[in-house]
């Protein structure tokens, strides 16, 4: 897998939610938008959190990547964290 994520063969470790699964979900405004996602090459990459939504037994984050692509990922604090600016 490559493309909108950056390096070929690298992918986010936060589970991706299939397109259309959250079309009718109520979206919640994020308190903080700047975030980082851990990738399979163990590099944290910056992103923007556009919205949160309840999904199954947890939360999903609508992520915008630096290249402009957007997709939903299951929130897991091992793989998605707030980006702390200096």
Secondary structure, DSSP 8 states (H G I E B T S, - for coil): --BTTBSTT--BSS-B--TTTTTTS--B--S--EEEEEBTTS-EEEEEEEEEEEETTEEEEEEEETTS-EEEEE--TTTEEE----
